[in-house]
Amino acid sequence: MILDKDQSGKESINKHLESKELDQKSYALITAKGLTESEIENLINIDFYLDIILEKFGINLLSTDFKKKKTKWSDALTEVLTNAGKSIVLKDLEDLKKHIAEKAEKVNIYEQLYLHNQSFMDGLILQLESYFIRE
């Protein structure tokens, strides 16, 4: 199981650990360097999804303080767009995440990660390989 490293992700993991549905090697929380809470989008370079945000909201994230935010991606994006005069609802975030995921399917997403997050992804890949590939 791979979940965002936020309150709901941690609660879900704890629930599954307590019920013995998971053990310590059966999950990972997405961890972006320097953030207490993070989502998979925090690992991805902003340049990868700039066009998606610009098309949906007409806001160029590079002209905002988005990159300076030290919160999980959804919270940072909601704050920046709200400060730019937009009204953001959960459906907007879900749609954006869906578009980013669709775009990620078409490219080598590893090349789109921030360099400082590649070591986390390398470790995650090793965990998955050791869990699923048994020789």
DSSP file with accessible surface (Angstrom, degrees, kcal/mol):
  #  RESIDUE AA STRUCTURE BP1 BP2  ACC     N-H-->O    O-->H-N    N-H-->O    O-->H-N    TCO  KAPPA ALPHA  PHI   PSI    X-CA   Y-CA   Z-CA
    1    1 A M              0   0   92      0, 0.0    27,-2.0     0, 0.0     2,-0.5   0.000 360.0 360.0 360.0 131.3    0.0    0.0    0.0
    2    2 A I  E     +a   28   0A  74     25,-0.2     2,-0.3    27,-0.0    27,-0.2  -0.990 360.0 167.6-122.3 123.0    1.3    3.4   -0.9
    3    3 A L  E     -a   29   0A  47     25,-2.1    27,-3.0    -2,-0.5     2,-0.0  -0.893  40.5 -88.5-131.9 161.6   -0.4    6.5    0.6
    4    4 A D  E     -a   30   0A  46     -2,-0.3     2,-1.6    25,-0.2    35,-0.2  -0.356  41.3-117.5 -62.5 148.2    0.2   10.2    0.9
    5    5 A K  B    S+B   38   0B  49     33,-1.9    33,-2.0    25,-0.7     2,-0.3  -0.650  77.4 105.0 -90.7  77.4    2.1   11.2    4.0
    6    6 A D  S  > S-     0   0    6     -2,-1.6     4,-2.7    31,-0.2     5,-0.3  -0.805  89.5 -78.4-140.8-176.2   -0.7   13.2    5.6
    7    7 A Q  H  > S+     0   0  126     -2,-0.3     4,-2.6     1,-0.2     5,-0.2   0.926 128.0  45.5 -58.3 -46.8   -3.1   12.7    8.5
    8    8 A S  H  > S+     0   0   78      1,-0.2     4,-2.3     2,-0.2    -1,-0.2   0.894 113.4  50.5 -68.2 -36.2   -5.5   10.4    6.5
    9    9 A G  H  > S+     0   0    4      2,-0.2     4,-2.4     1,-0.2    -1,-0.2   0.933 112.7  46.0 -63.7 -45.3   -2.7    8.3    5.1
   10   10 A K  H  X S+     0   0   75     -4,-2.7     4,-2.7     1,-0.2    -2,-0.2   0.906 112.3  50.9 -64.7 -40.9   -1.1    7.8    8.6
   11   11 A E  H  X S+     0   0  107     -4,-2.6     4,-2.4    -5,-0.3    -1,-0.2   0.910 110.5  49.6 -63.0 -41.7   -4.5    7.0   10.1
   12   12 A S  H  X S+     0   0   36     -4,-2.3     4,-2.4    -5,-0.2    -2,-0.2   0.931 111.7  47.7 -63.5 -45.0   -5.2    4.4    7.4
   13   13 A I  H  X S+     0   0    3     -4,-2.4     4,-2.7     1,-0.2     5,-0.2   0.937 112.0  49.8 -61.8 -47.5   -1.8    2.8    7.9
   14   14 A N  H  X S+     0   0   85     -4,-2.7     4,-2.7     1,-0.2     5,-0.2   0.911 110.3  50.8 -58.7 -42.2   -2.2    2.7   11.7
   15   15 A K  H  X S+     0   0  128     -4,-2.4     4,-1.9     1,-0.2     6,-0.2   0.935 113.2  44.9 -61.1 -45.1   -5.7    1.1   11.3
   16   16 A H  H  <>S+     0   0   28     -4,-2.4     5,-1.7     2,-0.2     6,-1.6   0.844 113.2  50.5 -71.2 -32.2   -4.3   -1.6    9.0
   17   17 A L  H ><5S+     0   0   31     -4,-2.7     3,-1.1     4,-0.2    -2,-0.2   0.926 110.4  49.4 -68.5 -44.4   -1.3   -2.2   11.2
   18   18 A E  H 3<5S+     0   0  156     -4,-2.7    -2,-0.2     1,-0.3    -1,-0.2   0.873 112.1  47.8 -62.7 -36.5   -3.5   -2.6   14.3
   19   19 A S  T 3<5S-     0   0   57     -4,-1.9    -1,-0.3    -5,-0.2    -2,-0.2   0.458 112.0-121.9 -84.1   0.2   -5.8   -5.0   12.5
   20   20 A K  T < 5S+     0   0  178     -3,-1.1    -3,-0.2    -4,-0.2    -2,-0.1   0.641  79.2 123.7  68.4  15.8   -2.8   -7.0   11.2
   21   21 A E  S   <S+     0   0  126     -5,-1.7     2,-0.3    -6,-0.2    -4,-0.2   0.739  78.4  30.8 -73.7 -23.2   -3.9   -6.4    7.6
   22   22 A L        -     0   0   26     -6,-1.6     2,-0.3    -9,-0.1    -2,-0.2  -0.941  68.5-156.8-129.2 154.3   -0.5   -4.9    7.0
   23   23 A D    >   -     0   0   73     -2,-0.3     3,-2.0    -3,-0.0     4,-0.1  -0.730  44.8 -89.4-118.7 177.9    3.0   -5.4    8.4
   24   24 A Q  T 3  S+     0   0  129      1,-0.3     3,-0.5    -2,-0.3    -7,-0.0   0.734 125.6  49.7 -64.1 -21.9    5.8   -2.9    8.3
   25   25 A K  T 3  S+     0   0  136      1,-0.2    -1,-0.3     3,-0.0   106,-0.0   0.453  96.4  73.8 -95.6   5.9    7.2   -4.0    5.0
   26   26 A S  S <  S+     0   0   15     -3,-2.0     2,-0.3   105,-0.0    -1,-0.2   0.268  96.2  38.8-102.7  10.5    3.7   -3.8    3.2
   27   27 A Y        -     0   0   48     -3,-0.5     2,-0.3    -4,-0.1   -25,-0.2  -0.974  52.4-165.5-152.0 165.1    3.4   -0.1    2.9
   28   28 A A  E     -a    2   0A   8    -27,-2.0   -25,-2.1    -2,-0.3     2,-0.5  -0.970  16.4-140.2-151.4 143.5    5.1    3.2    2.2
   29   29 A L  E     -a    3   0A  34     -2,-0.3     2,-0.3   -27,-0.2   -25,-0.2  -0.910  34.5-108.8-102.8 132.6    4.1    6.8    2.8
   30   30 A I  E     -a    4   0A   4    -27,-3.0   -25,-0.7    -2,-0.5     2,-0.5  -0.442  41.0-167.3 -61.8 121.5    5.0    9.3    0.1
   31   31 A T        -     0   0   47     -2,-0.3     2,-0.5    86,-0.1    89,-0.1  -0.943  11.2-167.2-123.5 112.0    7.8   11.4    1.5
   32   32 A A    >   -     0   0    2     -2,-0.5     3,-2.0     3,-0.1    85,-0.1  -0.846  38.0-102.8 -96.0 130.7    9.0   14.6   -0.1
   33   33 A K  T 3  S+     0   0  142     -2,-0.5     3,-0.1     1,-0.2    83,-0.1  -0.250 103.0  14.1 -55.6 129.7   12.2   15.9    1.3
   34   34 A G  T 3  S+     0   0   69      1,-0.2     2,-0.4     2,-0.0    -1,-0.2   0.406 103.1 106.4  88.5  -1.3   11.7   18.9    3.7
   35   35 A L    <   -     0   0   23     -3,-2.0    -1,-0.2     1,-0.1    -3,-0.1  -0.912  55.6-157.1-115.8 140.3    8.0   18.4    4.2
   36   36 A T  S    S+     0   0  108     34,-0.4     2,-0.4    -2,-0.4    -1,-0.1   0.896  92.2  27.1 -74.9 -43.3    6.1   17.1    7.2
   37   37 A E  S    S+     0   0   57     33,-0.2     2,-0.3    -6,-0.0   -31,-0.2  -0.953  80.3 169.3-118.0 141.7    3.1   16.1    5.1
   38   38 A S  B     -B    5   0B   0    -33,-2.0   -33,-1.9    -2,-0.4     2,-0.3  -0.990  22.4-156.0-153.1 158.4    3.4   15.3    1.4
   39   39 A E    >>  -     0   0    7     -2,-0.3     3,-1.9   -35,-0.2     4,-0.5  -0.839  44.1 -98.0-126.3 166.2    1.6   13.9   -1.6
   40   40 A I  H >> S+     0   0   76     -2,-0.3     3,-1.7     1,-0.3     4,-0.6   0.859 121.6  63.0 -58.1 -32.1    3.0   12.3   -4.7
   41   41 A E  H >4 S+     0   0   12      1,-0.3     3,-0.8     2,-0.2    -1,-0.3   0.788  90.6  67.3 -64.7 -24.7    2.6   15.6   -6.6
   42   42 A N  H <4 S+     0   0   24     -3,-1.9    -1,-0.3     1,-0.2    -2,-0.2   0.739  96.5  55.9 -65.3 -22.4    5.1   17.1   -4.2
   43   43 A L  H << S+     0   0    0     -3,-1.7    71,-2.6    -4,-0.5     2,-0.3   0.727  93.4  86.6 -78.6 -22.0    7.8   14.8   -5.7
   44   44 A I  B << S-C  113   0C   9     -3,-0.8    69,-0.3    -4,-0.6     5,-0.1  -0.641  86.9-108.4 -92.4 136.4    7.1   16.1   -9.2
   45   45 A N    >>  -     0   0   44     67,-3.4     3,-1.9    -2,-0.3     4,-0.5  -0.316  25.5-127.4 -59.3 133.9    8.8   19.2  -10.7
   46   46 A I  H >> S+     0   0    0      1,-0.3     3,-1.0     2,-0.2     4,-1.0   0.809 105.3  68.3 -55.0 -32.3    6.4   22.1  -11.1
   47   47 A D  H 34 S+     0   0   95      1,-0.3     4,-0.4     2,-0.2    -1,-0.3   0.796  89.9  65.3 -60.3 -26.9    7.3   22.5  -14.7
   48   48 A F  H <4 S+     0   0    8     -3,-1.9    -1,-0.3    64,-0.2    -2,-0.2   0.852 115.5  24.3 -65.2 -36.2    5.6   19.2  -15.5
   49   49 A Y  H <X S+     0   0    4     -3,-1.0     4,-1.8    -4,-0.5     3,-0.4   0.341  87.6 105.7-117.4   9.8    2.1   20.3  -14.5
   50   50 A L  H  X S+     0   0   28     -4,-1.0     4,-2.7     1,-0.2    11,-0.2   0.905  82.5  52.6 -52.9 -45.3    2.3   24.1  -15.1
   51   51 A D  H  > S+     0   0   82     -4,-0.4     4,-2.5     1,-0.2    -1,-0.2   0.853 105.5  54.1 -63.3 -34.4    0.3   23.9  -18.3
   52   52 A I  H  > S+     0   0   23     -3,-0.4     4,-2.0     2,-0.2    -1,-0.2   0.932 112.4  42.9 -67.2 -44.0   -2.5   21.9  -16.6
   53   53 A I  H  X>S+     0   0    0     -4,-1.8     4,-3.0     2,-0.2     6,-0.6   0.926 114.3  51.4 -66.9 -43.7   -2.9   24.6  -13.9
   54   54 A L  H  X5S+     0   0   86     -4,-2.7     4,-2.1    -5,-0.2    -2,-0.2   0.920 111.4  47.4 -61.0 -43.5   -2.7   27.4  -16.4
   55   55 A E  H  <5S+     0   0  177     -4,-2.5    -1,-0.2    -5,-0.2    -2,-0.2   0.912 118.6  39.2 -66.3 -41.5   -5.3   25.8  -18.6
   56   56 A K  H  <5S+     0   0   87     -4,-2.0    -2,-0.2    -5,-0.2    -1,-0.2   0.898 135.8  14.6 -77.7 -38.6   -7.8   25.2  -15.8
   57   57 A F  H  <5S-     0   0   21     -4,-3.0    -3,-0.2    -5,-0.2    -2,-0.2   0.516  89.9-123.4-116.5 -12.0   -7.3   28.3  -13.8
   58   58 A G  S  <<S+     0   0   55     -4,-2.1     2,-0.5    -5,-0.6    -4,-0.2   0.751  70.7 127.4  72.9  21.9   -5.5   30.8  -15.9
   59   59 A I        -     0   0   26     -6,-0.6     2,-0.8    -9,-0.1    -1,-0.2  -0.954  54.6-146.2-117.0 128.6   -2.8   31.1  -13.3
   60   60 A N    >   -     0   0   68     -2,-0.5     3,-2.1     1,-0.2     4,-0.1  -0.841   9.9-154.4 -90.5 111.8    0.9   30.6  -14.0
   61   61 A L  G > >S+     0   0    1     -2,-0.8     3,-1.7     1,-0.3     5,-0.5   0.762  89.8  67.8 -60.3 -24.7    2.3   29.1  -10.8
   62   62 A L  G 3 5S+     0   0   88      1,-0.3    -1,-0.3     4,-0.1   -15,-0.0   0.738  95.2  56.6 -68.3 -19.0    5.7   30.5  -11.5
   63   63 A S  G < 5S+     0   0   95     -3,-2.1    -1,-0.3     2,-0.0     2,-0.2   0.289 105.4  64.4 -93.2  11.0    4.3   33.9  -10.9
   64   64 A T  T < 5S-     0   0   42     -3,-1.7     3,-0.4    -4,-0.1     4,-0.1  -0.635  94.8-105.8-119.1-178.2    3.2   32.9   -7.4
   65   65 A D  T >>5S+     0   0   68     -2,-0.2     3,-1.4     1,-0.2     4,-0.6   0.136  78.3 121.3 -96.3  24.3    4.9   31.8   -4.2
   66   66 A F  G >4< +     0   0   15     -5,-0.5     3,-1.4     1,-0.3    -1,-0.2   0.883  69.1  55.0 -53.7 -45.2    3.8   28.2   -4.8
   67   67 A K  G 34 S+     0   0  123     -3,-0.4    -1,-0.3    -6,-0.3    -2,-0.1   0.737 103.5  57.1 -66.0 -19.2    7.4   26.9   -4.8
   68   68 A K  G <4 S+     0   0  167     -3,-1.4    -1,-0.3    -4,-0.1    -2,-0.2   0.605  80.9 110.2 -86.5 -11.4    8.1   28.4   -1.4
   69   69 A K    <<  -     0   0   40     -3,-1.4     7,-0.1    -4,-0.6     8,-0.0  -0.420  52.2-162.1 -69.3 136.3    5.2   26.6    0.3
   70   70 A K        +     0   0  153     -2,-0.1   -34,-0.4     2,-0.0     2,-0.3  -0.235  59.8  92.3-111.3  40.0    6.3   23.9    2.8
   71   71 A T  S    S-     0   0   56      1,-0.1     5,-0.1   -36,-0.1   -33,-0.0  -0.805  89.0 -68.9-125.5 170.7    3.0   22.1    2.9
   72   72 A K     >  -     0   0   34     -2,-0.3     4,-2.6   -34,-0.1     3,-0.4  -0.204  54.6-105.0 -61.7 154.6    1.5   19.2    1.0
   73   73 A W  H  > S+     0   0    1      1,-0.2     4,-2.9     2,-0.2     5,-0.3   0.858 116.4  50.2 -51.7 -49.1    0.7   19.9   -2.6
   74   74 A S  H  > S+     0   0   10      1,-0.2     4,-2.5     2,-0.2    -1,-0.2   0.902 113.5  45.7 -61.1 -42.8   -3.1   20.2   -2.3
   75   75 A D  H  > S+     0   0   77     -3,-0.4     4,-2.4     2,-0.2    -1,-0.2   0.916 114.7  47.6 -67.0 -43.8   -2.8   22.7    0.6
   76   76 A A  H  X S+     0   0    3     -4,-2.6     4,-2.4     2,-0.2    -2,-0.2   0.931 114.6  46.1 -62.9 -45.6   -0.2   24.8   -1.1
   77   77 A L  H  X S+     0   0    0     -4,-2.9     4,-2.8    -5,-0.2     5,-0.3   0.927 111.8  51.0 -65.4 -43.1   -2.1   24.9   -4.4
   78   78 A T  H  X S+     0   0   39     -4,-2.5     4,-2.6    -5,-0.3     5,-0.2   0.931 111.9  47.8 -59.8 -45.1   -5.4   25.7   -2.7
   79   79 A E  H  X S+     0   0   82     -4,-2.4     4,-2.6     2,-0.2    -2,-0.2   0.939 113.7  46.3 -62.7 -45.9   -3.8   28.6   -0.8
   80   80 A V  H  X S+     0   0    4     -4,-2.4     4,-1.0     2,-0.2    -2,-0.2   0.929 115.8  44.7 -65.0 -45.0   -2.0   30.0   -3.9
   81   81 A L  H  <>S+     0   0    0     -4,-2.8     5,-2.5     2,-0.2     3,-0.2   0.894 112.8  51.2 -68.8 -36.8   -5.1   29.8   -6.1
   82   82 A T  H ><5S+     0   0   72     -4,-2.6     3,-2.0    -5,-0.3    -2,-0.2   0.931 108.7  51.7 -63.4 -42.8   -7.4   31.2   -3.3
   83   83 A N  H 3<5S+     0   0  116     -4,-2.6    -1,-0.2     1,-0.3    -2,-0.2   0.738 105.3  57.3 -65.9 -20.5   -5.0   34.1   -2.9
   84   84 A A  T 3<5S-     0   0   47     -4,-1.0    -1,-0.3    -3,-0.2    -2,-0.2   0.304 129.5 -96.9 -91.3   7.2   -5.2   34.6   -6.7
   85   85 A G  T < 5S+     0   0   67     -3,-2.0     2,-0.3     1,-0.3    -3,-0.2   0.628  81.0 132.2  92.3  15.3   -9.0   35.0   -6.4
   86   86 A K      < -     0   0   80     -5,-2.5     2,-0.6    -6,-0.1    -1,-0.3  -0.696  52.3-136.0-100.0 153.8  -10.1   31.5   -7.2
   87   87 A S        -     0   0  106     -2,-0.3     2,-0.4     2,-0.0    -5,-0.0  -0.937  26.1-163.4-108.2 115.3  -12.6   29.3   -5.3
   88   88 A I        -     0   0   27     -2,-0.6     2,-0.3   -10,-0.1   -10,-0.0  -0.857   9.3-177.6-108.1 132.1  -11.2   25.8   -5.0
   89   89 A V    >>  -     0   0   80     -2,-0.4     4,-1.4     1,-0.1     3,-0.9  -0.788  43.8-100.6-120.0 166.1  -13.3   22.7   -4.1
   90   90 A L  H 3> S+     0   0  120     -2,-0.3     4,-2.6     1,-0.3     5,-0.2   0.871 120.6  59.8 -54.6 -38.6  -12.2   19.1   -3.6
   91   91 A K  H 3> S+     0   0  118      1,-0.2     4,-2.6     2,-0.2    -1,-0.3   0.883 101.2  55.0 -59.9 -37.9  -13.5   18.2   -7.1
   92   92 A D  H <> S+     0   0   27     -3,-0.9     4,-2.4     2,-0.2    -1,-0.2   0.935 109.9  45.6 -60.7 -46.1  -11.0   20.7   -8.6
   93   93 A L  H  X S+     0   0   18     -4,-1.4     4,-2.6     2,-0.2    -2,-0.2   0.907 112.1  51.2 -65.0 -41.1   -8.1   19.1   -6.8
   94   94 A E  H  X S+     0   0   99     -4,-2.6     4,-2.2     1,-0.2    -1,-0.2   0.915 110.9  48.8 -62.6 -41.9   -9.3   15.6   -7.8
   95   95 A D  H  X S+     0   0   37     -4,-2.6     4,-2.5     2,-0.2    -2,-0.2   0.913 111.4  49.4 -63.7 -43.8   -9.5   16.7  -11.5
   96   96 A L  H  X S+     0   0    0     -4,-2.4     4,-2.5     2,-0.2    -2,-0.2   0.931 110.9  49.3 -61.4 -45.3   -6.0   18.2  -11.4
   97   97 A K  H  X S+     0   0   45     -4,-2.6     4,-2.5     1,-0.2    -1,-0.2   0.897 110.5  51.7 -61.1 -39.6   -4.6   15.1   -9.9
   98   98 A K  H  X S+     0   0  120     -4,-2.2     4,-2.5    -5,-0.2    -1,-0.2   0.931 110.6  47.4 -63.5 -45.0   -6.3   13.0  -12.5
   99   99 A H  H  X S+     0   0   87     -4,-2.5     4,-2.3     2,-0.2    -2,-0.2   0.887 112.0  50.1 -65.0 -38.9   -4.9   15.1  -15.4
  100  100 A I  H  X S+     0   0    4     -4,-2.5     4,-2.6     2,-0.2    -1,-0.2   0.930 111.2  49.0 -64.4 -43.3   -1.4   15.0  -13.9
  101  101 A A  H  X S+     0   0   51     -4,-2.5     4,-1.6     2,-0.2    -2,-0.2   0.912 110.6  50.8 -63.1 -41.5   -1.6   11.2  -13.6
  102  102 A E  H  X S+     0   0   73     -4,-2.5     4,-0.5     1,-0.2    -1,-0.2   0.913 112.3  46.4 -63.2 -41.0   -2.8   10.9  -17.2
  103  103 A K  H >< S+     0   0   59     -4,-2.3     3,-1.3     1,-0.2     4,-0.4   0.903 108.7  56.2 -67.1 -38.2    0.1   13.1  -18.4
  104  104 A A  H >< S+     0   0   21     -4,-2.6     3,-1.0     1,-0.3     5,-0.4   0.811  97.9  62.6 -64.4 -30.7    2.5   11.0  -16.2
  105  105 A E  H 3< S+     0   0  164     -4,-1.6    -1,-0.3     1,-0.2    -2,-0.2   0.748 101.7  53.1 -65.2 -21.7    1.4    7.8  -18.0
  106  106 A K  T << S+     0   0  171     -3,-1.3     2,-0.3    -4,-0.5    -1,-0.2   0.497 111.9  39.1 -94.7  -6.4    2.7    9.2  -21.3
  107  107 A V  S <  S-     0   0   65     -3,-1.0     2,-1.3    -4,-0.4     3,-0.1  -0.821  96.3 -86.4-133.5 174.4    6.3   10.1  -20.2
  108  108 A N    >   -     0   0   85     -2,-0.3     3,-1.2     1,-0.2     4,-0.4  -0.726  42.5-170.0 -82.7  95.5    9.1    8.8  -18.0
  109  109 A I  G >  S+     0   0   55     -2,-1.3     3,-1.8    -5,-0.4     4,-0.4   0.803  77.4  70.7 -63.9 -27.0    7.8   10.4  -14.8
  110  110 A Y  G >  S+     0   0   68      1,-0.3     3,-1.3     2,-0.2    -1,-0.3   0.893  95.7  54.1 -56.3 -37.2   11.1    9.5  -13.0
  111  111 A E  G <  S+     0   0  134     -3,-1.2    -1,-0.3     1,-0.2    -2,-0.2   0.638 103.6  57.6 -71.5 -13.3   12.8   12.2  -15.1
  112  112 A Q  G <  S+     0   0   56     -3,-1.8   -67,-3.4    -4,-0.4    -1,-0.2   0.438  83.8 106.4 -96.9  -1.3   10.2   14.7  -13.9
  113  113 A L  B <  S-C   44   0C  13     -3,-1.3   -69,-0.3    -4,-0.4     2,-0.1  -0.483  83.1-102.1 -76.6 148.3   10.9   14.3  -10.2
  114  114 A Y    >>  -     0   0   44    -71,-2.6     3,-2.0    -2,-0.2     4,-0.6  -0.482  34.1-122.2 -60.7 138.4   12.8   16.9   -8.3
  115  115 A L  H >> S+     0   0  140      1,-0.3     3,-1.3     2,-0.2     4,-0.5   0.873 111.1  59.0 -55.0 -39.1   16.3   15.7   -8.0
  116  116 A H  H 34 S+     0   0   91      1,-0.3    -1,-0.3     2,-0.1     4,-0.2   0.631 106.7  49.2 -69.6  -9.3   16.2   15.9   -4.2
  117  117 A N  H <> S+     0   0    2     -3,-2.0     4,-1.8   -74,-0.2    -1,-0.3   0.496  85.9  86.2-103.5  -5.5   13.2   13.4   -4.2
  118  118 A Q  H <X S+     0   0   42     -3,-1.3     4,-2.9    -4,-0.6     5,-0.2   0.864  83.5  58.4 -66.0 -32.5   14.8   10.8   -6.5
  119  119 A S  H  X S+     0   0   86     -4,-0.5     4,-2.2     2,-0.2    -1,-0.2   0.899 105.5  49.9 -65.7 -37.3   16.5    9.1   -3.6
  120  120 A F  H  > S+     0   0   41     -4,-0.2     4,-2.5     2,-0.2    -1,-0.2   0.946 112.5  47.4 -61.3 -46.4   13.1    8.5   -1.9
  121  121 A M  H  X S+     0   0   32     -4,-1.8     4,-2.7     2,-0.2    -2,-0.2   0.904 109.4  53.2 -64.3 -39.3   11.7    7.1   -5.2
  122  122 A D  H  X S+     0   0   70     -4,-2.9     4,-2.2     1,-0.2    -1,-0.2   0.931 111.3  46.9 -59.0 -44.9   14.8    4.9   -5.6
  123  123 A G  H  X S+     0   0   29     -4,-2.2     4,-2.4     2,-0.2    -2,-0.2   0.892 110.9  51.6 -64.1 -39.9   14.2    3.5   -2.1
  124  124 A L  H  X S+     0   0    9     -4,-2.5     4,-2.6     2,-0.2    -2,-0.2   0.924 108.6  51.0 -63.8 -43.0   10.5    3.0   -2.8
  125  125 A I  H  X S+     0   0   67     -4,-2.7     4,-2.8     1,-0.2    -2,-0.2   0.927 110.1  49.9 -61.1 -42.8   11.3    1.1   -6.0
  126  126 A L  H  X S+     0   0  111     -4,-2.2     4,-2.6     1,-0.2    -1,-0.2   0.907 110.0  50.9 -62.6 -41.0   13.7   -1.2   -4.1
  127  127 A Q  H  X S+     0   0   87     -4,-2.4     4,-1.8     2,-0.2    -1,-0.2   0.928 112.1  46.7 -60.7 -45.8   11.0   -1.8   -1.4
  128  128 A L  H  X S+     0   0   65     -4,-2.6     4,-2.8     2,-0.2     5,-0.4   0.915 112.6  49.5 -63.8 -43.7    8.5   -2.8   -4.1
  129  129 A E  H  X S+     0   0   95     -4,-2.8     4,-2.8     1,-0.2    -2,-0.2   0.930 112.2  47.1 -61.1 -44.9   10.9   -5.0   -5.9
  130  130 A S  H  < S+     0   0   86     -4,-2.6    -1,-0.2    -5,-0.2    -2,-0.2   0.829 115.8  46.4 -69.2 -27.7   11.9   -6.8   -2.7
  131  131 A Y  H  < S+     0   0   77     -4,-1.8    -2,-0.2    -5,-0.2    -1,-0.2   0.905 125.4  27.0 -78.5 -42.1    8.3   -7.3   -1.7
  132  132 A F  H  < S+     0   0  146     -4,-2.8     2,-0.8     1,-0.2    -2,-0.2   0.713 112.7  63.9 -96.6 -23.5    6.9   -8.5   -5.0
  133  133 A I     <  +     0   0  103     -4,-2.8     2,-0.5    -5,-0.4    -1,-0.2  -0.875  61.7 174.0-108.2 106.4    9.9  -10.1   -6.7
  134  134 A R              0   0  161     -2,-0.8    -4,-0.1    -3,-0.1    -3,-0.0  -0.947 360.0 360.0-115.6 125.6   11.1  -13.1   -4.7
  135  135 A E              0   0  231     -2,-0.5    -2,-0.0     0, 0.0     0, 0.0  -0.549 360.0 360.0 -98.3 360.0   13.8  -15.3   -6.1
